[in-house]
Amino acid sequence: MKTHYHRATLTGLLALLVCAPQAKADGILAVDNPANNGLTRSVYADALAFEGNDSVAMRQYTGKWQGDYTPYSGDNLGLLFARAETGAQWNGFRLGALYRAEAIVKASPDTSDLVWQYHNSSGYDTGRTYQVNYRIESFEANGARLSKSFQSALGNAWQLSWGAGMSLLNGKQIKVETMTGQVVTLSSTDFNADVIQNSTYSGLDTSGAGKFNPPFGMRPSVSGQGYALDLGLTLRRQDGLRLEAAVNDLAASIRWKNLPNYAANYNSATKYFDTSGYVHFNPTATAQSSYQDLTQTLDPKLWLAAAYPVAGFEAQLATSYTQGEWFPEMGLAYAINPQWRINTSYDTRFGTVQIGLHHTWFDLSLRSDKLALNQAKAYGLSASVHIAF
């Protein structure tokens, strides 16, 4: 049950961030608020990347799950959200090239425990029934985005900004996979299983050399076309109070064609044992391979924030939300002078601390739950630059 996290693309994005330093996307879900588009003419580049999970060090998450294992009490999450946009801004408009990569994994506590015990050969809990429930939905896309902000006064004390954005998306990769069923242990090394896997994955090996058996030898090319609608608003009061609300993918989908689909059943009839006596399953003989078209509906991502000046600082409470999950944050910002500002924030779900530096024409921030990145379960990087002309 390995996740697909577009590693090569994420590495390239992080390299871009280091080379090209105000970040518009907010929170760990990288929600963009089009109400914050500026009025000046400028070129801009904004980018944000975050990945994290509840269970193990991030570097182990797509590997062998070695080291400390500290699962979440409810559904264990794995996240990747990466977004980059570069283009031109004028009079509240922004027109730019867009890149997005997203993945969200949900696994029940039983599923997480089973995966950890499997990878570590630590022995299964004898007599335990594991309820297996696992889902990953991910995509990678590039495209173009047009957004516009509008400003109006609300009486003497309030200023309203609101905006909308529309993206056209060209899908590059997709993975939607589920595993459901149950596992009943017979001993510390053996169990009976009845688990159904269904995987739709554009990167599946369709040559016939792997587990996928291409129907009639066909290998059609995969394509994906879609769109996304974003809305946002920002309210500012004369005393410095700022309220924000934004939703990305309010209406959004990608229509995919010719996706490889693999369906298999892991049951007692397909099990075998390795040389150490641990049980394994090989459902290849009874698996089904096919191609299908799929309309992938992108889940809305919400950003809510409130900020207020306190004793020379700006205090902020905020949260992101998607797929029934909330990701609260709290932060402080301090203006050193009109050109420079520093800020920090803490997210309560993954326990990451963000440190940021803001200049008139750039932003750069880092976040992690540990100083040693090889032990961190979550980390992120955001950067932005805009140059007036």
C-alpha positions in Angstrom: 0.0 0.0 0.0 2.6 2.6 -1.1 1.5 6.1 -1.8 2.4 8.0 -5.0 3.7 11.4 -4.2 5.2 12.7 -7.5 8.6 12.8 -5.9 10.6 14.0 -8.9 8.2 16.9 -9.6 8.1 18.0 -6.0 11.9 18.0 -5.9 11.9 20.2 -9.0 9.4 22.6 -7.4 11.5 22.9 -4.2 14.5 23.7 -6.3 12.5 26.4 -8.1 11.5 27.9 -4.7 15.1 28.1 -3.6 16.1 29.9 -6.8 13.1 32.2 -6.9 12.2 33.8 -3.6 4.5 38.1 -0.5 3.4 34.2 -0.8 -0.3 34.3 -1.8 -1.2 30.7 -1.0 -2.1 30.2 2.6 -2.0 27.3 5.0 -0.8 23.8 4.5 -3.4 23.2 1.8 -1.9 26.1 -0.3 -5.2 27.9 -0.7 -5.0 31.0 -2.9 -7.2 34.0 -2.1 -7.8 36.0 -5.4 -9.2 38.9 -3.3 -5.5 39.7 -2.4 -4.4 40.3 -6.0 -2.6 43.7 -6.1 -3.3 46.7 -8.2 0.3 47.4 -9.3 1.7 46.2 -12.6 4.2 43.5 -11.8 5.5 40.1 -12.7 5.2 37.5 -10.0 6.0 34.0 -9.0 4.3 32.2 -6.0 4.9 28.7 -4.8 4.1 26.6 -1.8 4.8 22.9 -1.0 3.8 20.9 2.1 3.9 17.2 2.9 3.2 15.4 6.1 1.6 12.3 7.7 0.4 11.2 11.1 2.4 8.0 11.6 6.1 7.9 10.7 8.9 10.1 9.5 8.0 11.5 6.1 11.1 9.9 4.5 9.8 6.5 5.6 6.2 7.0 4.6 6.6 5.7 1.1 9.3 3.3 2.2 9.6 0.7 5.0 8.1 2.6 7.9 11.2 2.3 10.1 11.9 4.3 13.2 9.3 5.9 15.6 5.7 5.0 15.0 3.2 7.4 16.6 -0.2 7.0 14.8 -3.1 9.3 15.1 -6.1 8.1 17.2 -8.5 8.6 14.3 -8.0 8.3 10.5 -4.3 8.5 9.8 -3.6 11.1 7.1 -0.9 11.6 4.5 -0.8 14.9 2.6 0.9 16.5 -0.3 -0.1 19.9 -1.5 2.1 21.8 -3.9 1.2 24.8 -6.0 3.2 27.2 -8.2 2.0 30.1 -10.3 3.9 32.7 -12.3 2.7 35.5 -14.6 1.8 39.1 -14.8 -0.4 41.3 -12.5 -2.2 44.6 -13.3 -5.2 46.5 -11.9 -6.2 43.5 -9.8 -5.9 41.0 -12.7 -3.5 38.1 -12.6 -2.8 35.9 -15.6 -0.3 33.1 -15.1 0.9 29.6 -15.8 -0.1 27.2 -13.0 1.2 23.9 -11.6 -0.6 21.8 -9.0 0.2 18.5 -7.3 -2.1 17.1 -4.6 -2.4 13.8 -2.7 -4.5 12.9 0.4 -4.3 9.5 2.0 -6.8 8.3 4.7 -6.1 5.0 6.5 -8.0 3.6 9.5 -6.0 3.0 12.7 -6.2 -0.8 12.0 -4.8 -0.3 8.5 -1.9 1.9 9.8 -1.0 -0.7 12.5 -1.1 -3.5 9.9 1.2 -1.7 7.5 3.7 -0.9 10.2 3.8 -4.4 11.5 4.1 -5.8 8.0 7.1 -3.6 7.1 8.8 -4.1 10.4 8.2 -7.9 10.7 7.3 -7.1 14.3 4.6 -9.8 14.6 0.9 -9.3 14.2 -1.4 -9.1 17.2 -2.7 -12.6 17.6 -6.5 -12.9 17.6 -7.0 -9.4 16.4 -9.4 -8.4 13.6 -8.0 -5.5 11.6 -10.7 -3.5 9.7 -8.9 -2.4 6.5 -10.0 0.9 5.1 -7.5 2.9 3.0 -7.9 5.5 0.3 -5.6 7.7 -1.7 -6.7 10.3 -4.2 -4.0 12.3 -6.0 -3.4 14.3 -9.2 -0.8 16.4 -10.9 -1.7 19.1 -13.4 -0.5 22.2 -15.1 -2.4 24.9 -17.0 -3.3 28.6 -17.0 -5.2 30.7 -14.5 -6.9 34.1 -14.7 -8.0 35.9 -11.5 -9.3 39.3 -10.6 -9.8 41.3 -7.3 -12.3 44.0 -6.7 -12.3 46.7 -3.9 -15.1 48.7 -2.3 -15.6 50.7 0.9 -18.2 49.6 3.4 -18.9 52.8 5.3 -16.1 54.7 6.9 -14.5 51.9 8.8 -14.4 48.9 6.5 -12.7 48.0 3.2 -13.8 45.0 1.3 -11.8 43.1 -1.3 -13.2 40.1 -3.1 -12.1 38.1 -6.1 -12.5 35.1 -8.3 -10.2 32.9 -10.3 -10.6 30.4 -13.1 -8.1 27.7 -14.0 -7.9 25.5 -17.1 -6.0 22.3 -16.1 -4.1 19.8 -18.2 -3.9 16.6 -16.2 -0.5 14.9 -16.0 -0.9 12.1 -13.5 -3.7 10.6 -11.3 -4.0 7.9 -8.7 -7.2 6.9 -7.0 -6.9 3.7 -5.0 -9.0 2.0 -2.3 -8.5 -1.1 -0.1 -11.4 -2.4 2.0 -12.0 -5.6 4.0 -10.7 -7.3 7.1 -7.8 -9.3 8.3 -8.0 -11.9 11.1 -4.8 -13.0 12.6 -4.1 -16.7 13.3 -0.6 -16.2 14.8 2.1 -13.5 15.0 3.1 -14.4 11.4 -0.1 -15.7 9.8 -3.5 -14.3 9.1 -6.5 -14.8 6.8 -7.6 -11.9 4.7 -10.5 -10.8 2.6 -9.4 -7.4 1.2 -10.5 -5.9 -2.1 -8.2 -3.5 -3.9 -9.2 -1.1 -6.7 -6.6 1.1 -8.2 -6.9 3.6 -11.1 -3.4 4.9 -11.8 -2.1 6.7 -14.9 1.5 5.5 -14.1 0.7 1.8 -14.0 3.0 -0.4 -16.1 0.8 -1.5 -19.0 3.5 -3.3 -20.9 2.2 -6.7 -19.6 5.5 -7.3 -17.7 3.9 -6.2 -14.4 0.7 -7.0 -12.6 -1.5 -5.2 -15.1 -2.6 -7.4 -18.1 -3.5 -5.0 -20.9 -6.8 -6.1 -22.6 -6.1 -7.2 -26.2 -2.6 -5.9 -25.7 -3.8 -2.3 -26.0 -1.8 0.6 -24.6 -3.8 3.8 -25.2 -2.4 7.2 -24.2 -3.8 8.8 -21.0 -5.2 12.4 -21.2 -6.9 14.7 -18.7 -8.6 18.1 -19.2 -10.4 20.1 -16.5 -11.1 23.4 -14.8 -11.2 24.9 -11.3 -13.1 27.9 -9.8 -11.8 29.8 -6.8 -13.5 32.6 -4.7 -12.3 34.7 -1.8 -12.8 37.9 0.2 -10.8 40.0 2.6 -12.3 42.5 5.1 -10.1 45.2 6.7 -11.1 47.6 9.5 -9.4 50.9 10.3 -8.1 49.5 13.6 -6.2 46.8 11.8 -8.6 43.9 12.1 -8.4 41.6 9.0 -10.9 38.8 8.2 -10.3 36.4 5.3 -12.3 33.6 3.6 -11.3 31.8 0.5 -12.3 28.5 -1.2 -10.3 26.9 -4.0 -11.9 24.3 -6.2 -15.4 25.5 -5.3 -16.3 23.8 -8.6 -13.5 21.8 -10.2 -13.0 18.5 -12.0 -10.7 16.8 -14.5 -12.0 14.4 -17.1 -9.5 11.6 -17.7 -9.5 9.2 -20.6 -7.9 5.7 -21.0 -6.9 5.2 -17.4 -5.5 1.8 -16.4 -7.6 0.1 -13.7 -6.5 -2.8 -11.6 -8.9 -4.7 -9.3 -7.8 -7.6 -7.0 -8.9 -9.6 -4.1 -6.4 -10.6 -1.3 -7.9 -13.7 0.3 -6.8 -16.9 1.8 -6.7 -18.7 -1.5 -3.9 -16.5 -2.7 -1.6 -16.5 0.3 1.9 -17.9 0.6 4.7 -17.7 3.1 8.3 -16.3 2.9 11.3 -18.1 4.3 10.8 -16.4 7.7 7.3 -17.8 7.9 5.4 -14.5 7.3 2.3 -14.6 5.2 2.0 -12.8 1.9 -0.6 -12.7 -0.9 -0.4 -12.9 -4.7 -3.8 -12.2 -6.3 -2.4 -11.8 -9.8 -4.1 -14.9 -11.2 -7.6 -13.7 -10.3 -7.1 -9.9 -10.8 -8.9 -7.9 -13.4 -7.2 -5.3 -15.7 -9.1 -2.7 -17.8 -9.1 0.8 -19.1 -11.7 3.4 -18.1 -12.6 7.0 -18.4 -13.0 8.9 -15.1 -14.3 12.3 -14.1 -12.3 13.3 -11.0 -14.1 15.9 -8.9 -11.6 18.0 -6.9 -12.6 18.5 -3.3 -13.0 22.1 -2.2 -10.3 23.6 0.1 -11.3 26.3 2.5 -9.2 28.9 4.2 -10.5 31.1 7.1 -8.4 33.6 9.0 -8.7 36.5 11.5 -5.8 38.8 12.4 -5.6 41.8 14.8 -2.7 44.0 16.0 -1.7 43.4 19.6 1.1 45.2 21.5 3.1 45.8 18.3 2.5 42.4 16.9 -0.2 41.0 14.6 -1.9 37.9 16.0 -3.6 35.5 13.7 -6.0 32.5 14.1 -6.7 30.5 11.0 -7.7 27.1 9.7 -7.7 25.1 6.5 -10.4 22.5 5.7 -10.9 19.7 3.2 -12.6 16.3 3.1 -13.9 16.6 6.6 -10.5 17.5 8.1 -9.6 20.8 9.8 -6.0 22.1 10.1 -6.0 25.0 12.6 -3.1 27.4 12.9 -2.1 30.3 15.2 0.6 32.8 14.5 2.3 36.1 15.2 3.9 38.7 12.9 6.2 41.6 13.7 7.1 44.5 11.5 10.7 45.4 11.9 10.3 48.4 9.6 8.1 49.3 6.6 10.1 47.0 4.4 10.8 44.0 6.6 8.5 41.7 8.6 9.0 38.4 10.4 6.3 35.9 11.3 5.8 32.5 12.9 2.9 30.1 13.1 2.0 26.7 14.6 -0.3 24.1 13.1 -2.1 21.9 15.6 -2.6 18.8 13.5 1.0 18.0 12.5 2.7 20.2 15.1 4.8 22.1 12.6 6.3 25.5 13.4 6.7 28.0 10.5 9.3 30.7 10.4 8.9 33.4 7.7 10.6 36.5 6.4 8.8 39.1 4.4 10.2 41.9 2.3 8.5 44.5 0.1 9.1 42.3 -2.9 9.6 38.8 -1.6 8.5 36.2 1.0 10.3 33.1 2.2 9.1 30.7 4.9 10.0 27.2 6.2 8.0 24.9 8.4 8.7 21.5 10.1 7.7 19.6 13.2 11.4 18.7 13.9 14.7 20.4 13.4 16.1 17.2 12.0 14.3 16.8 8.7 15.1 13.1 8.4 13.0 12.6 11.5 10.2 15.0 10.6 6.7 13.8 9.9 5.7 17.1 8.2 7.6 19.9 6.5 6.9 22.7 4.0 8.4 25.5 2.1 6.9 28.6 0.5 8.3 31.5 -1.5 7.1 34.4 -3.6 8.6 37.2 -5.6 6.9 40.1 -7.4 8.7 42.9 -9.3 6.9 46.0 -10.3 7.4 47.5 -13.8 
